[in-house]
């Protein structure tokens, strides 16, 4: 219908041209030529619809050959349109192709590639066939490239890979210090942490650490590990002067090789350093230590909590501590509904007198409030007697 309407408008415009003079037609042609030149400068290749193409093809036959080369639609354009129409007519429909890869299978491919940095495309393809998935190697390569997974490495010798591979049989040892509250004398604490389970062993505390003292501590630890049946393959330590050859010989005697960290690289012993930060933030920085026995009692209690009751974030670790048998859950405090007429803002302070109505009569807050009122009443009565 659009083409018929366009042809009808064109024919009517031609009939209207018969009643015009030659001078007016020439003036209109010059004006139209100038407009076309301006439009060509602005839009070198305008977008034409199929009806515009049909009208231009029909008018191209009327124009002389010298003017056809200066039009928007040239003979080469007409031939190209014809080839496109013929190709569109005889074009065969495309086949649907292979079904898309499920998202679960894509996630499995990415996990295999990221957790096994030495596996190539063919190895991943073989592992997928073992679990019943048949995927082409080119498809696996395309998925890895789309998710920007780097190509496999022949030898992955990074420290992170070593820690992950030996986490179950890998402990780490280090020292940290705590200062007295009054004399500011420094105490040194030695500990060992199991990387796989985050279990901490408190070795000893002293004000004068020596290499002999450190060696004797690990001898006691080695005996305890032998009795408990724990087997460790490697031990991570820094390059402290207290860790001598005798210290390493104790671990070599029980089949544990010692791995010293690089100089000035505390991140290689990151698990031990993280425990030091934790014990300081949660325990020692909140207390005033008065002596060696006090520090030993405090750290023993905290290490017991750290090993049994504290949550640890890590692969395969429970984020919540297990409830011990025979211990009931903490009761929820009773919160009475506030009176609608006495609405207080979040920034307003509650007077002490109103605390009596907000807590239970058997609570510590109410007992303290009652004792304070009795003392103040007794002082007032004595003052009146004197006066």
C-alpha positions, 0 to 999 in steps of 0.5 A: 500500500505504501508503494501504491500511494507513493506512485500515485503521489508521483503521478499526480505531481507529474500531471501538475508539472504540465501546467507550469512554465519552463522557467518555474521548472528550471528554478525549482530544479536549481533549488532542489539541486542545491538542497541535495548538495547540502543534504549530501554534505550533512548525510553522505549515505542516507537510509532508504526504505524499500519504497524509496528504492522502488521509486528511484529505480523507476525514475533512473530509467527516465534520466539520461546516462550522464545524470545517473552517475551523479544521483544517490542511486547509481547503476552499481547500487541498483545491481547490489540491490538486485543481488540482495533480493535474489540472495534473500529469496533463495536463502536457506533457513539456519539450523538451530545448532547445538543446545546451550550449555547449562549454567550448572555445567558452566560453573563446574567448568570454571571451578575445575579450571580455577582450583586446578591451575595446571589443568588444560582444556583436554584434562577438564574435558576428560574429567567431565566425561568421567562424571557423565558430561560430554563437552567439546574442547572448543566449547570449554575454551570458549567458556574460559575465555568468556569468563577471563580465566587465564591459561594453565601454568605448567608449575604453580609454585605460589605460596598460597597454593602450597598452604592450601595443599598442606593446610591439614598437616601444616602448623605455624609458630610465632611470638608476640609480646604483652606489656605489664600495666604498671612497670611496662615490662615486656612478656613474650608469648610463644604459640603454635597454630594449626592452619587446617583447624585453626587450633592454637597451642599455648607453649609458654610465657617468659620475660627473657626469651632465649633459644634454649627456652624456645627449644625446650618448649618445642620438645614438650610440644613434640612429646605431646604430639607424639602421644596424641598421634598428630602428624605434621609434614611442615612447620612455618616459622620466621627468621627470629634469632631464637629459632636455632638449628636445635629448634629445627632438629626437634621437628626433624626428629618427628618427621616435620620439615621446617620452612623459614619465611623470606626476610621481612615478609610477615604475610608468608606467616599470615595465619599466625600473624592473624591470630596475634591480631585477634588475641590482642584485639579481643583479649590483651588490649582490653585488660591490664596485665599485672604479672606473668601468672595473670597473663598465663591465666588470661591467655589459657582461658582465651585459647580454650575459647578460641579452640572450642567456642569461637567461630572461624571463617575458612574453607570447610569450617563451621561459622557458628560454634557448636552448642555444648551438651547440658548448656541452655541457650541464653534467655531473651530479655523481657522488653515491655511495650512502651506507653503510647503517650510517653514516646521518646526519641532515639537521642533522648536520655532516659532518667534513672528513676524510670529504670525501675519500671523497665527492668525486672525486680530481680535484676542487677540494675534494680538492686543497684538502684535500690541500694543507691536510694537507701544510701541517699535516704540514710544520708538525708536522715542523718543530715536532718538529725544533725540539723 
